[in-house]
Structures are given as C-alpha cells and as structure tokens.
C-alpha cells in the first residue's frame, strides 16, 4: 500500500471527510512521527509497533573503487519493532485466516 491508497481508504471509511482532509490527517501523523524521531524519541503505537532511532557509531571503511581507507561518520537509522497484536495477526493467531491459506502450493 502506498500513501495515496491509505488516504483513499481513510476517505472511503469516513464519508464525512473529503479526500483532501484525509490527506491532511495522514500527513500530520507522518510529520509528527518524523519530528519525534528527529528529537530522538520513540513512537509507540499499541498493537502496531514501535519506531525508534538506532545510532550507528563511527567506524573505519574502505572506498570500494580505490581501496582507500576512509572514516564513516556516526549515522542515525530508523528501526521498527512489530507489536504483539500485529505479529499475531500476521501469523494467523488472532482471528484471521490460518497461515497455511496464504501459501501457494
């Protein structure tokens, strides 16, 4: 699913909202997640998962083209840990179809 599909589905499920209003809601949520992660906070959505920032420490590296040794600076990376309820739904243990039904023979 891409962002525009998410916006369309939210607008369909909430007929009192215009598509542009649903888009503003989705953008506001995503913007707040980005701002929180930039501050170093973690974003927890119960039943869905947790977004957090992992810091990769500086390390030596090598330029693959020249073989020259370089220093790779510290970098921040967004990580996601799936929530318990989402994990159960994906694995067919929370009222969804059995997992075997999704596999093709």
C-alpha positions in Angstrom: 0.0 0.0 0.0 1.3 3.4 -0.9 0.4 6.7 0.8 -2.3 7.7 -1.7 -4.0 4.3 -1.3 -4.0 4.8 2.5 -5.6 8.3 2.1 -8.2 6.9 -0.3 -9.2 4.1 2.1 -9.5 6.5 5.1 -11.7 8.8 2.9 -13.9 5.8 1.9 -14.3 4.6 5.5 -15.1 8.2 6.7 -17.6 9.6 4.2 -17.9 12.8 6.2 -14.3 13.6 5.3 -13.1 15.0 2.0 -10.1 13.3 0.4 -8.0 16.4 1.0 -8.9 16.4 4.7 -7.9 12.7 5.0 -4.7 13.6 3.3 -4.1 16.4 5.8 -4.7 13.9 8.7 -2.2 11.3 7.2 0.4 14.0 6.5 0.0 15.4 10.1 0.5 11.9 11.6 3.6 11.2 9.4 5.1 14.6 10.1 4.7 14.1 13.9 6.4 10.7 13.7 9.3 12.3 11.8 9.6 15.2 14.3 9.6 12.8 17.3 12.2 10.5 15.7 14.4 13.6 14.8 14.3 14.6 18.5 15.4 11.1 19.4 12.1 10.0 20.9 10.5 6.7 20.2 7.0 6.4 18.7 4.8 3.7 20.1 1.5 2.6 18.5 -0.1 0.0 20.7 -1.0 -3.1 18.7 1.0 -2.0 15.7 4.6 -1.4 16.7 7.4 0.9 17.8 9.5 3.2 15.7 12.8 4.2 17.2 16.3 5.6 16.2 19.4 3.4 16.2 22.7 5.2 16.2 25.5 3.5 14.2 28.8 4.5 15.7 31.6 5.9 13.6 33.8 3.2 12.0 36.6 2.7 9.5 35.5 1.8 6.0 37.0 1.3 2.6 36.3 3.0 -0.7 35.4 0.1 -3.0 36.6 1.9 -6.1 40.1 2.9 -4.9 40.5 0.6 -1.9 41.4 3.7 0.1 40.7 3.6 3.9 38.1 6.2 5.0 36.2 7.1 8.2 32.5 6.5 8.1 30.8 9.1 10.5 28.1 8.3 13.1 24.7 7.9 11.4 21.1 7.6 12.6 18.8 4.9 11.3 15.1 4.4 11.9 14.2 1.0 13.2 10.8 -0.7 13.7 9.8 -3.4 16.1 6.4 -5.1 15.4 3.8 -5.1 18.1 2.5 -8.3 19.7 -1.0 -7.9 18.2 0.3 -7.2 14.7 2.6 -10.2 14.9 -0.3 -12.4 16.0 -2.4 -11.1 13.1 0.3 -11.7 10.5 0.9 -15.2 11.8 -2.8 -16.2 11.8 -3.3 -16.4 15.5 -5.6 -13.5 16.2 -8.9 -14.2 14.4 -7.6 -14.1 10.8 -7.3 -16.9 8.3 -4.9 -19.7 9.0 -1.4 -19.1 7.9 -1.4 -22.1 5.5 -4.2 -20.4 3.5 -1.8 -17.7 2.3 0.8 -20.1 0.9 0.6 -21.3 -2.6 1.3 -25.0 -3.2 
